Amino acid sequence: MLKCYYALGGMNYKNGVISVCPRQSDQLVFASETILPSKIFNHKNFKEVRRKLHNGEWPSGCDSCEDMEQDNLTSMRKDYTLVNGRYCKSHGTDDDGNLVCESSNIPPLLECYNENTHETDFKGLRHLELRFSSTCNFACLHCSKVYSSGWTKKLKNYVPDEEDRLNNLQQLLGTEHRHGATDKNEISLSTEEALKIVEDLNEHFPNVEYVDFSGGELLYQRQFFPTLEKLAEHPNAKNMNISFHSNFNAPKLDVTRLTDLLYPFRSSSIVVSIDAGRKIYPYFRHGGDWEQLQKNIEDFKNHANEDMHIIASITTSIYQMLDLYDIFDSIFDLEICFDASIVQTPKYINPSLIMHDFSEEVEQDIKKTYELIDKKEKRDRKIWDRYNRRSRYWLNYIIEYVKNTKLSYSHFNRFLVYRKKSDAIWKQNFNDYFDNYQIEQNELVRVS
């Protein structure tokens, strides 16, 4: 049996489809069929995912977790582990050092699951992720047209050429996050539709513990604040944890309004997709302003209560491996908590590719970054305990993946082409932003 918290108790709204989690890539339910959680949670395709996992089979859309586990790495499926019959987070503890588990006053998720029918009782929905639209003020190098209107603008007049096709540069071809040439689904939930989803959630699913919001960029989307307001009416709101992903770079961010809307919930986390240090931030997160980011973070910290958290996310591609030390150093200066994830696809920007030609240099960068972490820990214990104690865990996570994932050298060559083409489209120059590596005659070289 492949036990999965998300397959049993999760629901994830994507680009016109609904699945069990962000990693599950199959189009389980189309929004054109229904958007209501009560019609989706035990849809035949949701039950089929549970059936296969129950029988020890990997569903086709769970391949990203399958690939990681085949390499003895920690997949998203292992975010939660069973402890005394209840699902608990596999990493991290609460402020008292205790495991973060399903609340003891609700039925354990496993007891809500019927092994014969593969239905999960509505009392078992624990985790929901919503996306409203692709509206975004950034065009980040690991993203695509599906999740960013900034990408759509960049590619508006771009015509893919034979080099793009030969190297299958999915992002430039418009095929990334798509299921074939006929897949035209978009992230598109109006405010009215979003409120219908939450009303259905409030009525039928009493034990929701986690609600995540993703984008596009939520702070530019009119659906976000009304949806938070309606979600505060949920019978379990006081025990609910709200999380949302944001670049947190909106120049007119209404921090007072945002924190007011987060007060009714047990806790809230803003996962700020920083993904870069101050040097490469405007290059990798095109459209970003590091000073605006700093200002918004400080404003939020000044308005937030102790149950409102802000977390720096390092979405790790090969670009991040080229500037690892400065990324950690820059986030330390922001004095916010750490988080990390891996860009597994497209494979031509997978972080493990750096090990093909630069394994010794990467080892030097890793050593230097660990030394930085050690120095920060010794310098200010109070700041360390509050913000930085997870930094070593996430660096270990990144390094474990990079050292244990083996991809063909052909993908590294594809990266070089993607870098060249994206620089031309974005009208920027890699060499203006990276100190340790440079491009010479379209080859990546280490210079310091």
VEXDRENTI-937936 format. One record per residue (C-alpha): x, y, z. Coordinates in steps of 0.05 Angstrom, whole numbers, padded with zeros to 5 digits, always signed. Last residue first. Layout:
! residues N
XYZ...
***
This chain:
! residues 448
+00709+00648-00192+00702+00642-00268+00664+00577-00277+00644+00567-00350+00577+00556-00384+00584+00551-00460+00549+00596-00510+00615+00624-00534+00630+00644-00462+00572+00646-00413+00593+00664-00343+00593+00631-00275+00614+00654-00206+00589+00726-00212+00521+00719-00245+00478+00780-00261+00507+00816-00321+00533+00751-00352+00462+00724-00360+00442+00782-00406+00372+00809-00411+00323+00824-00466+00271+00774-00441+00265+00742-00510+00340+00742-00522+00357+00718-00452+00303+00664-00460+00335+00638-00524+00406+00634-00498+00387+00604-00431+00341+00554-00465+00398+00533-00511+00446+00523-00453+00393+00486-00415+00383+00438-00474+00457+00421-00470+00447+00404-00397+00388+00360-00417+00432+00322-00466+00477+00304-00407+00424+00253-00386+00396+00259-00316+00420+00229-00251+00387+00250-00187+00425+00232-00123+00472+00291-00115+00422+00345-00132+00366+00315-00090+00409+00307-00028+00437+00376-00038+00369+00409-00040+00343+00373+00022+00407+00385+00061+00400+00460+00044+00328+00455+00069+00347+00424+00135+00404+00473+00145+00358+00533+00135+00305+00507+00183+00335+00541+00244+00336+00608+00209+00275+00648+00231+00258+00646+00305+00313+00602+00332+00367+00637+00291+00343+00707+00308+00347+00691+00382+00413+00654+00376+00449+00711+00343+00520+00700+00318+00530+00626+00329+00473+00604+00284+00492+00655+00231+00564+00629+00229+00542+00557+00222+00495+00575+00165+00551+00613+00129+00598+00553+00137+00543+00509+00107+00540+00558+00048+00616+00555+00038+00616+00479+00038+00559+00477-00012+00594+00527-00057+00658+00486-00056+00619+00422-00070+00586+00457-00129+00655+00474-00156+00676+00401-00151+00612+00377-00186+00617+00428-00242+00609+00393-00309+00553+00342-00298+00535+00364-00228+00500+00427-00253+00446+00383-00284+00420+00364-00215+00382+00430-00211+00332+00411-00265+00329+00468-00317+00331+00423-00379+00287+00371-00344+00225+00414-00349+00211+00392-00297+00239+00371-00230+00243+00442-00203+00255+00426-00130+00225+00458-00068+00251+00499-00010+00228+00533+00054+00263+00582+00101+00237+00630+00154+00243+00706+00151+00299+00752+00173+00308+00787+00105+00384+00787+00114+00384+00711+00121+00347+00708+00055+00405+00746+00021+00458+00700+00050+00420+00637+00030+00412+00662-00042+00483+00689-00044+00512+00621-00027+00473+00582-00079+00486+00626-00141+00495+00575-00197+00454+00523-00161+00395+00571-00162+00398+00574-00238+00399+00498-00242+00330+00498-00211+00310+00505-00138+00246+00540-00116+00274+00573-00054+00214+00594-00013+00220+00649+00040+00168+00643+00094+00123+00695+00127+00083+00675+00187+00019+00701+00219+00003+00668+00286+00047+00717+00325+00008+00777+00299+00023+00813+00234+00026+00888+00224+00101+00903+00232+00120+00837+00199+00077+00855+00139+00110+00923+00131+00179+00892+00136+00162+00840+00083+00132+00893+00037+00194+00937+00043+00243+00881+00030+00205+00859-00032+00202+00930-00058+00277+00935-00049+00288+00870-00087+00247+00892-00147+00219+00836-00190+00197+00841-00263+00237+00780-00284+00244+00732-00226+00308+00699-00252+00341+00764-00274+00313+00813-00224+00331+00765-00167+00401+00747-00193+00441+00792-00146+00392+00800-00087+00390+00725-00079+00341+00681-00115+00280+00636-00108+00239+00690-00072+00172+00655-00076+00143+00684-00013+00103+00631+00024+00055+00672+00066+00034+00630+00124-00029+00636+00165-00052+00610+00233-00114+00592+00271-00158+00634+00225-00201+00694+00240-00142+00743+00237-00123+00731+00164-00172+00781+00134-00147+00836+00180-00076+00819+00161-00091+00831+00088-00129+00895+00098-00072+00925+00139-00020+00901+00090-00052+00937+00031+00002+00923-00021+00012+00981-00069+00079+00963-00100+00061+00888-00106+00125+00848-00095+00100+00794-00049+00120+00741-00100+00061+00703-00072+00042+00634-00049-00014+00628+00002-00025+00589+00065-00084+00588+00112-00086+00541+00172-00155+00526+00200-00172+00513+00272-00211+00579+00283-00241+00570+00213-00272+00503+00230-00344+00524+00220-00325+00561+00156-00347+00635+00158-00275+00658+00152-00275+00625+00083-00322+00679+00058-00273+00735+00077-00215+00696+00048-00254+00688-00017-00271+00763-00019-00196+00779-00011-00171+00733-00066-00219+00742-00124-00193+00811-00144-00126+00782-00166-00062+00824-00165-00042+00802-00095-00056+00731-00116+00000+00727-00167-00011+00672-00217-00028+00634-00175-00032+00596-00110-00078+00593-00049-00072+00539+00004-00126+00517+00052-00106+00471+00109-00148+00441+00165-00214+00424+00132-00255+00386+00183-00327+00407+00170-00332+00392+00096-00404+00399+00070-00431+00470+00083-00367+00511+00088-00336+00475+00028-00398+00487-00014-00397+00561+00006-00322+00562-00010-00332+00534-00080-00391+00581-00093-00347+00640-00070-00294+00620-00121-00346+00616-00176-00372+00687-00161-00302+00715-00157-00287+00685-00225-00245+00622-00231-00202+00615-00292-00136+00578-00293-00135+00559-00366-00149+00496-00406-00126+00496-00478-00106+00423-00483-00114+00404-00556-00039+00402-00571-00023+00353-00515-00033+00351-00441-00003+00419-00422+00039+00439-00363+00095+00459-00411+00070+00457-00483+00076+00532-00500+00135+00520-00547+00177+00568-00507+00162+00533-00441+00167+00464-00473+00237+00473-00500+00235+00409-00539+00308+00414-00560+00294+00401-00634+00229+00442-00629+00262+00503-00598+00319+00499-00649+00268+00493-00706+00236+00559-00687+00182+00581-00638+00147+00646-00660+00148+00700-00607+00099+00758-00613+00059+00744-00550+00114+00703-00517+00134+00755-00465+00061+00776-00454+00039+00704-00442+00098+00695-00394+00074+00755-00353+00005+00724-00354+00035+00670-00311+00013+00600-00293-00004+00568-00360+00043+00613-00398+00102+00581-00363+00147+00584-00301+00219+00567-00285+00248+00631-00315+00200+00677-00278+00155+00725-00317+00127+00770-00262+00066+00816-00253+00018+00757-00252-00053+00741-00274-00055+00666-00284-00124+00660-00252-00161+00637-00189-00120+00580-00160-00144+00540-00100-00112+00487-00057-00152+00446-00007-00126+00401+00049-00163+00361+00103-00223+00330+00070-00238+00270+00115-00305+00292+00145-00332+00287+00073-00323+00212+00079-00269+00185+00033-00290+00137-00021-00245+00080-00043-00306+00034-00045-00274-00025-00009-00218+00011+00030-00268+00063+00056-00229+00124+00080-00254+00166+00138-00218+00122+00189-00153+00136+00153-00164+00211+00161-00169+00206+00236-00237+00230+00262-00235+00301+00291-00220+00324+00362-00148+00300+00361-00128+00350+00307-00087+00319+00252-00014+00323+00270+00041+00376+00278+00094+00339+00319+00112+00375+00384+00172+00421+00395+00132+00472+00435+00132+00523+00378+00103+00470+00332+00146+00418+00297+00178+00412+00229+00185+00355+00180+00143+00293+00170+00077+00328+00184+00031+00282+00221-00024+00236+00196-00060+00200+00251-00061+00125+00266-00010+00127+00323+00038+00166+00279+00027+00161+00204+00071+00203+00160+00059+00268+00122+00103+00304+00072+00120+00234+00047+00075+00238-00014+00113+00302-00031+00174+00259-00045+00235+00248+00000+00291+00217-00041+00311+00144-00048+00322+00153-00124+00260+00110-00137+00225+00154-00086+00239+00216-00128+00214+00184-00192+00150+00159-00159+00135+00227-00130+00141+00259-00198+00104+00201-00231+00039+00211-00191+00000+00227-00254+00006+00155-00280-00022+00125-00216+00032+00086-00178+00007+00017-00156+00011-00009-00085-00061-00033-00083-00082+00026-00039-00045+00072-00086-00085+00044-00144-00151+00049-00108-00138+00120-00084-00123+00145-00154-00186+00108-00179-00228+00141-00125-00207+00210-00149-00225+00189-00220-00293+00164-00199-00309+00230-00165-00309+00224-00090-00282+00293-00074-00309+00325-00138-00383+00334-00130-00379+00360-00057-00319+00403-00077-00362+00441-00129-00325+00461-00192-00364+00416-00240-00359+00387-00310-00327+00448-00342-00278+00448-00284-00251+00382-00311-00239+00326-00261-00179+00279-00258-00134+00314-00308-00071+00275-00289-00012+00315-00262-00011+00297-00189+00044+00343-00161-00003+00400-00141-00049+00353-00102-00113+00313-00109-00134+00338-00178-00181+00390-00206-00178+00416-00278-00185+00483-00312-00114+00503-00297-00107+00476-00226-00154+00466-00167-00125+00417-00117-00164+00371-00070-00136+00331-00012-00157+00279+00039-00142+00209+00014-00097+00226-00045-00064+00282-00005-00048+00240+00056-00017+00185+00014-00006+00114+00036+00025+00070-00018+00000+00000+00000
***
